[in-house]
Amino acid sequence: MDTQILSASADGVARAAELLRAGELVAFPTETVYGLGADATNDAAVAAIFAAKDRPRFNPLIVHCPDLAAVERLVEMDDRARELAATFWPGALTLVLRRRPDSGLSLLVSAGLDTVAVRVPDNPFAQALLRACGRPLAAPSANRSSEISATNSVHVTASLGGRIAAVLDGGQCRVGIESTVVDVSGPAAVLLRPGGVPAEVIEAVIGPLAQPDPKDAASPRSPGMLSRHYAPSIPLRLDVTEREKGEALLGFGPAAPKRALNLSRKGDLQEAAANLFAMMRALDVPGIRGIAVMPIPEVGLGRAINDRLRRAATPAADDGDDDDWHEDRGPAAPCRPLDDGEASR
């Protein structure tokens, strides 16, 4: 199919909503990364997400809603969930909660589980689309499975062009890294995935977060729990200060060589998160045999950045997924790294 590029105008939002209600797939911007949206109540539409992404069916999807009232029609919320929602929504926090029997959600959204991952995005175009569509939207990152997440419309079309109906072009994503996922469906709140809201900030609201059960790696309760995710087609070496022959260096901080791509020359973790996927794409091109990544502090957003990098550095055989398509997908689309003044947009 021809993938339409829709402007983030009233007409563009209306057209995107029309396509979604008809069961089509539409990529749209959030504050974190671009999501590949489908009507979460439509089994065929949700199944089309897995087909477009070549995604393992045991990996659940996040359902996006415009506000708390819409979320409460889908899931059962306790006091902890409401406190987190009041503090962080709209925003880059996903909560895993028990699905209501009358939610109307496709069971494919939960990959067979009795829980659902939900969030309220903090992006005006995502909000406008959700309200215009009038449906909860299942929306994993808008890229093929195991590929680097998309933070602008060029990334989306490079990965999914011809596989989806449209892209709502809302420019560059502000946060640039996926949402934090916390499971509050049981007695203990569990950090399933580091992301755009640092764990320490969440713990200041509801107390300590537990770590996931290692057995969940085989049947994840949330997106982003597979051992290998968001990976370029070439190897990554982490926590190094110098590149080897044939490698490119992905720097961080003022000590990085000036000619290297630098996630943040100021050492700003928010800027680094916003630049991460775009810069990994920029280095994933023919002629470069690997990417050497300088150390990132394991604090705040640095934990989420390192989580992504470790998953990207995991050998492909470890995730049980077929990554042969990496070898013939061609070069990544060109992208322009953000400069020091752009990361806060």
Protein Blocks (a to p, Z undefined) as FASTA:
>chain_A
ZZddddfbfklmmmmmmmmmnopacddddfkbccddddfkbmklmmmmmmmnopafklcc
ddddfbfklmmmmmccdfklmmmmmmmpgcjddcdddddfklopafklnnopabdcdddd
dbfklmmmmmmnopacdddddddehiacdfbfklmmmmmgojambdcdebjafklpacdd
ddfkbmbdcdfbgcfbdfklmmmmnopaddddfklmmmccbehiafbghiafbdcdehia
bdcehiacddedjkbcfkbccfblnopaklmmmmmmmmmmmmmcghiabdcdddddfehj
llmmmmmmmmmmpcfklnopafklmmmnopadddddddfklmmZZ
